[in-house]
C-alpha cells in the first residue's frame, strides 16, 4: 500500500509531520467550552433530558455542540425498530448532534428523523442535512423537501455535500449553489451553512479559497479524519489548519475508513481488495477515536448500527483526550503499514 514518509512534500507548510501535529494540538484547546470539559461532573452541561456529552465550539462563531454525532446514513439503513433505538439511546447518552443528507437511503433517513426525533426532541437537537444539488434552484427545492421529511421549519446546519474536486466546486458555485445556501440562511431555513467531501482535499481547499474571495461565512467543513489520513492525500494536514485559521469548525467522518479499519472490503470502491484489520491488531477503537478528539475537531460523526454501539461510543466520548505530540504520533506511525487507497478507498 502507498504511504508517505515523514518529510514528504505532501504535508506542505514546510513543517515536518511531528511539528505539524503539535501545532494542530494547540488549536484543540481553543474549541473546548470552558467549564464544560470532559470529566467535569459538577459543571457538565444539561438540558431537559439530562447531562450532555462534552461540548465543543463549532468554529469561531458557531454554537457549542456535542463532540459525538449520530450518522444519518446508518439510521436510514437500520430497521425501523433499530433506527428509533439509535436515536433514543443517543439522546439518553447525551448526544445532541444529528447528521443527515438527502441521498441517505433515498430520503428515508430524513423521514426517520421526522418520526423519531423532531416530534419530541427538536428543541434539544442540533440537526444537519446536506444537498448534492448542482444548481441553486435544485438545492433550495431539496432543502424544502428535507424540511418536510424531517418535520421541521429549519436545520441547524445545511451543507454543500460531497465536493469531489476543484472543478466541481467551480461548477456548483457558477450554477448558484453557494448563493442558494446564503439565501436559505438569510431566510432562516438554515441557521448555519458548510460543506463536505471525502474524495480530495483539493476540493476543500478550493471551496475555502472561494468563500474567502466572495466574503461568504461558512461555519463548518466535514471531512475524513483518522490516524491513517496523514499518510495519504491528507485532509488533516492540508485542510484542518486552514479551517482553524478561517474560524470554520471541523466535523470528522470516515473515522474508521467506513469500517475498513476492521479489515475486509466494505464500501463502494476497490472492493476487489481486502485489507487486513488495523483494529485491534495495532490500534483499539478508543485510540482511533481519541486521535480524532485530540485534534481541533468539533464533532466526530459516527455511523452507529444499534443502541449498543451508541453507548460504546458515548463512553469513549466522555473521556479526556488531551494527548501530547508523542501520543498522537504513535498512532499515526502505527497506521503506516495500512495507509493508502486500499483502506481509504473513498479518496481519489
Secondary structure by P-SEA (a helix, b strand, c coil): ccccccccccccccccaaaaaaaaaaaccccccccccccccccccccccccccbbbbccccccccccccccaaaaaaccaaaaaaaaaaaaaacccbbbcccccccaaaaaaaacccccccccccbbbbbbccccaaaaaaaaaaaaaaacccccccccccccccaaaaaaaaaaaaaaaaaaaaaacccccccccccccaaaaaaaaaaaaaacccccbbbbbbccccccccccccccaaaaaaacbbbbbccccccccccccccccccccccccccccccccaaaaaaaaaaccccccccccccaaaaaaaaaaaaccccccaaaaaaaaaaaccccccccccccc
